[in-house]
Amino acid sequence: MDCDNVPDLLRKIKDNIDKVIIGKEHVEDMVLAALICGGHVLIEDVPGLGKTTFVSALARSLNLSFKRIQFTPDVLPTDVTGFTSFNLKTGEREVNFGGVMAQIVLADEINRTSPKTQSSLLEVMQEGQVTIDGVSYPVPLPFIVLATQNPVEHVGTYPLPEAQLDRFLMKISMGYPKMNEEIDILKRHKGVNLLDSLTPVATADDIMRLRSIHRKITCAQPIMEYIVAISKATRRHTKISLGISPRGSLALMNAAMANAMLCGRNYTIPDDVQAMAMPVLAHRLAISFQRSERTETPEAILDEILKSVQVPGVS
């Protein structure tokens, strides 16, 4: 596979997902970009908007293994990573893998479980492996965690700390469908389960080849300088108490390179950086409430910064 074939493959995957999910091309682009980068996605939205259905459709379209972990306060770290047990019949120690041992993992309502259980995802999200009783086991590739959280309910939830949020390449929202889209959803799903009719249109090998192509996408010096200028602007901003780290800059560069692939290019341009800046950077910012209005959001402040930073090639 070369760069010329990438748009056709990505279009084929999105068309297959569109048989089940309606009007979410932006979400498809973001998740595919994260999959190409080897990153993870936090989906913040209210229940019932098709998050689980979308992830299931993605897994079936790519013929990847899929597991869902429903996070509740009583879920233990071993439920996520796994544990060892003693087989009385064989007299041997056995490894029982947890919910993360799959290529696509849906961490549903991740903010409903305890910080200790949340932190059990840190190793696997960062290093692609789980450690059980001192022994490390790699997860199957390609690997991606898609976590969800409800932005409305706060009782009985544990907000993700900055270190955990930073492990997510991007944070996105599904959003409510338009009226005609919702009517189409009712028509399509009336009395049928469309997921059952989905057949794979790509494989794990295809995704790994996309990742190989991604590493070769050109990101020129002016684009890198543009990314760093945005990050530095967040660190100097008076209303931000925690700006973008070098890890965030690297995440933005990787996401911009993936966006170039989605657009059928083998090089990045400022538009790629701007397209990915909000989903990649906003959740990494911490607002200083002493110096800002209570109603101000990271997204609004980041939008100001993007407008103030000089774009390469624009005088």
Secondary structure, DSSP 8 states (H G I E B T S, - for coil): --GGGHHHHHHHHHHHHTTTS-S-HHHHHHHHHHHHHT--EEEE--TTSSHHHHHHHHHHHHT--EEEEE--TT--HHHHHEEEEEETTTTEEEEEE-TT-SSEEEEETGGGS-HHHHHHHHHHHHHSEEEETTEEEE--SS-EEEEEE-SS--TT-----HHHHTTSSEEE------HHHHHHHHHHTTT--GGGG---SS-HHHHHHHHHHHTTSB--HHHHHHHHHHHHHHHH-TTEEE---HHHHHHHHHHHHHHHHHTT-SB--HHHHHHHHHHHHGGG-EE-TTTS-TT--HHHHHHHHHHHS--TT--
